Amino acid sequence: MVGTLTEIGTRMLLASSFDAQGTLQSIMNTIAQGVFFIGAAIMGWGFVQIGIAVFSDTKGGGAQIVSAFQAIVAGAIIMVASAIFGGLPTAWVAT
């Protein structure tokens, strides 16, 4: 009745009709969505920094604007990378 953990796990996977390809695709989509959110947050913070730099009366706003543009570009790159990662094929996974 009692088997090893490997035997028990194998029986559970077979009983639940495990789909490796669907599971991997689900994991990849979840990661891609999280990375996309992080990229959007960084990009949004860049826009906030531009607004602060433009409407503040302090000197040295140029450096703050450059930093803001860097954040916007970095966020955009992260968002594009997450879209590419989310679209990777998972047909190579053995079922």
N, C-alpha and C positions, 0 to 999 in steps of 0.2 A: 504494500500500500504506500509506504513512504519511499520516495525516490530521491535522487540527488537534485540539487537545485537546477542543474541543466535539464534533466528530464522533466521536471515540473514546468520550467519555463518553456520548453519545447512544446509540451502538451497545451499550455495556455495559448501560445502563439498559434498553434494549429487549430485550436478550438475557436479562437476569435477571428479566424481568417485574416491574418496579419498581412498588410499591404505595405511593403517596404518603400515602394516608389511614392505612394500617396503620403506616407508619414514624412519622408524626406522633403517632399514638396511643401508640406504644411510647415515644417520647421524652417525651411528656407524662406517661405513667405512671411512667417512671423518675424524672423531676423531682419528681413528686408524692410518690413513696415517699421520696426523699431529704429533702424538706422536712418530711414527716411524721416522719421519724426525728429531724431537728433539733428539731422541736417537742416530741417525746417526751423528748429529752435535756434540754431546757430545763425541762420540767415535772418531770422526775425530779430535776434539780438543785434546784428549788424545794422539793421534799419533803425532800431532804437538808438544806437550809438550815433548814427548820422543825424538823427533828429536832435539829440542832445548837443552835438557839436555845432550844428547850424544855429540853434536858438540860444546858445550860451554866449555870454559876453566875455569869456575868458580868452586870454592869448594862448597860442599853441594849439588851436583847433585843427590845424592841418594834419598833425600827427594822429589826432583822434579820428579824423575823417578817413585817413589812410587805413587805420586799424579797422574801421567800420567796413570799408570796401573789402578788405582782406577777409573779414568774417562773412560777408555776403558771398564772395566767390568761394570760400571754403565750404559754406553751407550748400551752395549749388553743386559743387563737385561731389560732396557726400551724397546728396539726393540722387544725382545721376548714377553714381556707383551703386547705390542701393537698388535702383530700378534695374540696372544690368544684372546684379546679383540675383534679384528675384526672378529674372527671366531665364536663368540658366536651365538647360534641360537636365532632367533626372532620369532619362531613359537608360542610362548605363547601370542603374541599380538593379541587381539581381533580385527577383521576387521569390 
